[in-house]
Amino acid sequence: MLISTDIGGVVQEYSFSFENEEIRVVYETLGKGSPLLLLPAFSTVSMRSEMGEIGKLLSSCFQVVAVDWPGFGQSSRPPANYRPELYHQFLANFVTSVLKTTVAVVAAGHSAAYVLQLAKDIPTAFSRIVLVAPTWRGPLPTMGANQQVSGIVRELVRSPILGQTLYKLNTTPSFLSFMYRRHVYVDAAQLTSSFIQHKWHNTQQPGARFAPAAFVTGNLDAVSNQADFLTLGQSLSIPLMVVIGESSPPKSRADMDALAALPAVQSVILPGSLGMHEEYPSAVVEAIQDFLSP
């Protein structure tokens, strides 16, 4: 199968099994040097290309490995039971069996808690961690929906006919543009029609609704509250840097600030919101490069 390159690197596949489901993961490698893992944020439009410019800028110093999470991007999207155990297993397997060495990692958004958990479980997995606009709570729980409501919504979206209709309504180009303007990008001028069409095309892959439905409803939340999120940060024995978007939504910004306030955590506040890793890659790289290359 021909797989397109998103950042100009070498595209490869990695397969792993979860509950008798074979899941194919696409990743891309660019540059030479010590390995650096790039993990995109979870979202309806999550894909490794959102880390592309950061990857290109850092590829002169690192061997950059950018990943499409299972169920997102160009990775396979089976109707699996997407939940934290799947992603914990994937990340541990990928780091230990594919990268096979201690790596630095730059993780955006909802990837944060998974990286922190793996760093706690396997202290030799990462040498340094950069979390860009880190979050831990999915959109519906952030809006105040309880577990029962979120569960109902998830099952509706997973259903064969109604679910596909609901998903298509929530992934129209106009709705994607609205969501980007609301809390992902700061500069609306960057939300060109070609940019939105690229994002929309990503949402139209077979089986595309299953993993995003789990994310939106909070079923991919690796922790259940801010205290547990901060406990993971406090447990680290390796350097941690938090990059905060100054225009991040209030609840998300509060979580970022709390994590950044932990002892020994380095932090920086830059322009941007939840999509700052894609919108302002040069500023992010300038802020983190010295931290990654001590």
N, C-alpha and C positions, 0 to 999 in steps of 0.2 A: 504494500500500500504506500503510495506517495504521500508524504506529509510535508506541508510547507514549512519553511523556516520563518520564524517571527523576529529573530534578532540577528540573523546573518551567521549563525553558528552551525554546528553539526547536530542534526536532529536524530535522536535515538528513542527507543522504547524500552520500558521496563514493565514486567508483568508480575503481579502478586495475587494470591488468593485470599479472599475474605468470605467466610461462611459459604464455601463451595462456589463462590462467584469469582471468575477470573477477570481481573481488572487490569487493563492496559494503560500505562501512564507514559505520556510523551514528555521528554525533556530535551534541552538544547544546551550545547557546550560551546563556549567562545573564549578565545584568549589562552594565554599560558601563564604559569606561575602557580602559587598555592591556591587550592580550591576555595571557591566562594559560592555558597548556595543562595539563590534568590527565590523567595517564595511570595507569590502574589497574594493579594487580599482575597478572601472569599467574597463573592457577590454574584448576582445573576449573570454578570458579564465577565467573570473572573477568567483570566488567561495570562500566560507567561509574557506576552508582548507588553503588558503594562509595566513590567520590569525591564523592558528592552533597552531604553535609553540609559538607565542606571548600569545595566550590564555592559553596554558598549563603552561607556565612559570608564568603567573599572577593568575592562578586559586587557588593558595594557599592563596591568599589575597583577591580575589574578586570572586563574582559569575559572570563568564564570559558568555556573550550572543553573539554568532557569527551568522551573518545573511547572507543568499544568497539573493542578491537584486532581485526584480521581473524581470523575463526574463533572469536570469543568474543562474549558478550553478544548484542545484536541485529544485529550485523554478519553478513554471509553466512558460511556454514560449508561450503564445498565440500570434497571429499576431496582437497585440494591437498597438495603436498609441503611441509608447514609446516617451515620452517627459518630460521635467522637472516637469510639474504639477503632473504627475503620481508619481514620486519619492518624491516630496515634501509631497503629501498626504500620501503616504505609511509611510514615516519616522515619520511624526507627529502622525499618527494613531498608529503605532507600539509602539512608546515611551509612548504615553498617555494611550493606552488601553491594552497593553500587559505588559510593564514594570511597568507602573502605579506609577512611582516615579522618582525623580530627579536622573540621572545617570551620571557617567563619561563615556567618549567615546573616543575611538581610531579609527580614520578614515584614510584610505589610499587613496592616489591619488585623483581621481575625486569626491570622497565622500565629500571632504572638503567643497565645496560651499553649499552643501545641509545641512551639519551640521551647518555651520555658519548661514545660512538662518533660520533654525529652532530655533537656539539659539536667534536670533533677534526676531522672531515671538512669541516664547514662552520662555521667560527668565528662567523659572523654569525647562525647559526640561533637561538641563545638568548642572552638578556641575563643571566639568573640561573638557577641550577639548584638545586632542593631535591629531595633523594632521601630518601624516607621508608622506613625499614626496608629498605635496599637489599640485594639478593641477586644472585647471578649463576649459581648452580648449581641445577639441577632436583632434585626430591625423590629420585628413584632414585639418581643419582650421589652425592647427599649421604649416602644410606644406605650407600654403598659399592659399588653395582652398577657393573660395568665396561661399556664400550661395547657389547660383544657381547650381554650380558644385556639391557641397555636397548633395543638394537635389536630383539631377539626380542620383548620385551614390547610395543614400539610396533607391530610388525607384527601381533601377535596382536590388539591392540585395534582396529587398522584393518581386520581381516578382517570379512567381512559378517555372519556369524552368531555365532561365538564371541566376536568383538570386541564386538558389541552386548551380549551377555550379561555379559561381564566389566565393561564400562562401567557397565551398570545396577547391578551388584552394588556397584560402587565409588562410586555416586552415590545410594544410598538415603538417605532423610532421616536414618536412624539413623547411617549411616557419616559423612555430612557433619557431623552434630552432634559425633561423636567426633573428627573431624579438627580442627574449630574449637576444641574444648576442649583438644586436645593442644598445638597450637602457633600458632593464629591469634588467638584471643581469650583474654583473661585472666579476664574476668568472665563466668562461665557463665550468670548470670542474664539476660544480654542475648541469649542464644541461645534465643529464644522459638520456639514452634512456627510462628508466622507468618513469622518471620525465616528459619527453615530451609526452610519451604515455598517462600518466594520464591527462595531459592538453588537448591533442587531443581528448580523450574520452569525456571530458566535452563539446567539441564543436560539438559533433555528436548527441546531444539529439534532439528529435522532436521539431521543431520550434526554434532551437538554433540561427538562423541567425538574427532574428528580432531586439532584443534589442542591440546586438553588432553592427548591421548596424547603429542604431541610435547613439550609442556612437562614433563610428569611424568617422561619418560624422558631428559631432558637435551638433547633435540634442538632446543630453543630457547635453549640457553645461548650467549650472544653472545661469550663468552670461554671459554677452556678451563682457566684456573687463576687463583688469587688474584693472582699477580704481574701477569698481563695486565690484570686488573681495576684494580689499583692504578696501573698504567702509564697507563691511560686517565684516571684522576683526576689524575695528575701532569701530564698534557699540557694541562690546561685553562688558558686565559687569562682566563676569566670567573669570577665569584664562585660558589662551591659551598658548600652547606650540607647536612649529613647529620643526619637525625633518627633516633635509635636507640631501639628498644623495649627497656626494661630487662629484660623477661622473654623476649626472643628466644631461640630454640634456640641451644645453644652454638656450633655451627659457623657458623651465620648471624651470630651476635653477633660472633664473631671477625673475620669479613669486614667488618662494619660498623665495628668499632673500628679496624681497620687503615686503612680508607678515611678515617675521621675523623681519624686521626693524621697524615695527610699535611699538609705545610706549606700554610698559607693556607686550609685547609678549616675552616669553622665547623661546630660540632656541638652537639647537645643530646641529653640522655638523658631520655626521658619514660616514663610508665607505658605498658605494652602489649607486644605481641609482633608477629608478622608482619602482623596485621590492624589495627595501631594507627591507620592512617589512617581506618578506618571506625569503630573502637571508641571512639577518643578524638579526634574531629575538632576539638573546641574547643581542647583542649590543643595540638594540632599547629598550628592556625591562630595561636594566641597566640604560639607559639614562632617562627613563620616570617614573620609579617606584616611586621615591621620590616625583615627581610632582603629581602623581596620589594619593599618600598617605601622605598628608601633616600632 
